[in-house]
Amino acid sequence: EQEDGLMWGFQLWVNLPAKDKMTAPRYQDIGPERIPVARPTEGVEVKVIAGEFGGVTGPVAEIVTQPIYLDIAVQPGASVTIPLPEGHAGFAYVFDGKDVDVAGQPLARSEMAVLSRDGDLRIAGRDTAARVLLVAGHPLNEAVTRYGPFVMNTPEEIHQAIADFRAGKF
């Protein structure tokens, strides 16, 4: 929640492997009261939405890409190192505050860093408090074709999904 009383809300859609694309969709609505918090060091609070951090496990579970989804709040001068599973790819997005260091690079509000697959990630507060979304998962390494809300592996599958939608199959 922001100081002005407004609440942030983010929605994350996870791509599935080709073999699982036609399974029934599953939506997990996670209210703020269900999100556990880790406090690994003074000046750092980590809300664990998916995955595990600091002995805390998030409520989003049973997703094939084994996502890590963290809301990290850092106070000025505070820092935290987040261990990422080997091979995970992802991004860090600054959604509140003016600036923060992500892997040694300064980021301002509304900026995003694409993460490499080389392990631990250090996030450090600079002159103001900041909040960062950290999202990472096991890459599928498959072709992606998208159109509107449809995400498939080939253009032919997109055409079929549109036809199925128009026919009322989902």
N, C-alpha and C positions, 0 to 999 in steps of 0.2 A: 504494500500500500504506500502511496506517496504521501508526503507531508500535507498536501492540499486536500487530502481525503479521497482522491481518485484512486481507483485500483487498476493495476496493470493486468492485462490478460494476453496470453500468447497461446497459439495453437500450432502444434507440430504434427505434420503428416509424415508417416514413415513408409518409404517404399518397401515393397516385398519382393523376394526373389521370384523369378518367372514361374517357378513351379507352384507358388502359393498365390499368384495374382487373382485367381478366381474364387478364393475362399470368401466367405461372408465377411463384410467389413466389420470392424470392431472399434467403437469409440469409447475412450476412457475419459470421463469428466472428473478431474481431480480438483476439488475445492481446496482453498488455502489451509483449512483446518486439518487436512489429511497429509500435508507435506511436512516431513520431519526436518529438523534443522541440526546441522553440525556447527560447532564453534571451535575450530582447530587451533586458533591462536587469538590473542587479543586484537580487536579491531576487524575481525573477519567472521562473517556469518554465511553459511552455505546451506541453502534450501535444496534438498535432494529430491528431485522429482522422479528421475529414473536412474538406475544404476546404484552404485554404492560409493560412499565417501566418508572417511573418518568413523567407520563403524556404524554408519547410518545407511539404511537401504530405502530407496524411494518407492512409492506406491505403484508406479507404472511398471508392469512386469509382463513376462511372456512375449517378448518381441524378438524375433529371430536375429535382428541386427545388433542385439545387446547394447542398446543406447545408454549413453551417459547424458543426463539432462540436469544441469545445475544452475541455480540462481545464486550468484556469488556477490555479496556486498562487502566492499573493502573501505575502511576508513583511511584518511590521509596517512601515508607512511606505512600502513600495514600491508602485509603480503601473505600469500598462500601458494603452496605448490600442489597442484592437482595431478595425481598419477593417472595417466590414461593407459588403457589396455594396449598392448602391442598390436600394431596394425590398424587401430582405429583412426578414422579421418573425421574432421569436423570443423566447427567454427566457434569463434567467440564474438559476441555482439554486445556492445556497450549501449544499454538502454536508459541509463539514468546517471547523472553526474556529468562533470565536464571532461575529465580525462582519467586514464588509467594505463598502466603498462601491461601489455600482454606479450609474454615471451620476449621481453626487453624492448618492445616497440610501443611507442605512445599511440593510444587510440582516443579519439574524442567521442562524445555522445553520437549515436546513430552510425558509428563506423563498425566494421566487422573485419576480423582477421580469419583467414582460412588456415587451418592448422595442418602441419605436416604430421607424419606418422612416426614420430621419433620419441615417444614417451612423455615424461613429465612436462607440465605446463605451469609456469610461474605467472601469477597475476598480482600486481602491486598497485596500491593506491598512490596517487600523486598529491596534488594540492587540495583536492576536494574528495569527498566520499563519492563512490561510484558503484554501480551494479552492472554485472556482466552475466549474460546467458552463455553458458558453455554447453554445446551440443556436439556429441561425437558418437560414432557407431562403426560397426564392422562394415566395410564397403562391400557391395554386391558384385562389383566389376562386371556389370551387365549393361547392355545398350538401354537407353531410356528414350522413350518418345512420349511427348505430352501434348495435350490439346485441352484447353479449359481445365476442368477438374479431373480429367482422365490422364492417368500415367500408366503406360504399358511399355512393352519392349520393342514393338515394331509398329509401323504405320497401319498395317493390316489389323492388328489387335485394337488399335484406336478406333478404326472404322467399325469393327465389330462391337466394341463397347458403346459407341454412339448409337448404333442400330439397336442394341439390347436395351439401352436407356429409353429410346423412343418407343420401343415395343412394350415398355412397362415391366421389364424383367427385374428391375431393381429401382 
